[in-house]
Each structure stands twice: as C-alpha cells, then as structure tokens.
Amino acid sequence: MISENVVKPVRERRRGLFDATQWWERLSMDQKFGVYQLAKFGYELAFIRNLADAGPLAVVRRNQDYATVSHSGEVNLRPNIVIRD
C-alpha cells in the first residue's frame, strides 16, 4: 500500500494530469524503499528522470529541496540536477 504522503497526483507539463502512482510502479524495489524513507521526512515523489547511462532516477521534493534515488536505491540529498520552473 502506498502512503498518500509518498505519492500524489501531479500536473505533468507535457501530458496534462499525470498520476504519480504510475511513476511509483516504475520504481525498482530499492528506489521504492529509498523514496519511502525520504517520505518520512516530508519528501514526495516528484518525477522520474531517465538517464541514458544510469537508468531511471527518482526525484523527490520537499518544498524547494530536491533529492534523488538511483535505481540501486542510493539516496543523494544534494543532487546536481537542473529543475525547470
């Protein structure tokens, strides 16, 4: 069961309303664990960025703070990513 704190419907710019549970289903088990742990600190799954060299990268957000969770579940609280406004 997915906690409401972890996944909420999000407006995706290119496709209209995007159900974040679809993103949740695309995460590896290691990523789900990492995202769930971050949700305890107020982070929410924002989107998944597909990287050619590293696979899917889960991006989570708490206010203006971002963190990432790699496919293997590694959490980065200070990611070097560019976020569009």
C-alpha angles and dihedrals in degrees: 000000000000119000116233087232090063102047130030131163109270131196105240111204100223101040107028119236110014121190108230090209085074088058090047090055090054094057122100117242089255091053092048090054092049093047091046091052091050090048087066086066095048101269121140129199105260103176145313120255115203111219119196094218101035107028125230117357118199112219117202128188140204110182103304095340118101131193132177135217117204124219088262091053099257110153120216114190093184105043122178097229134132116232120199117225 
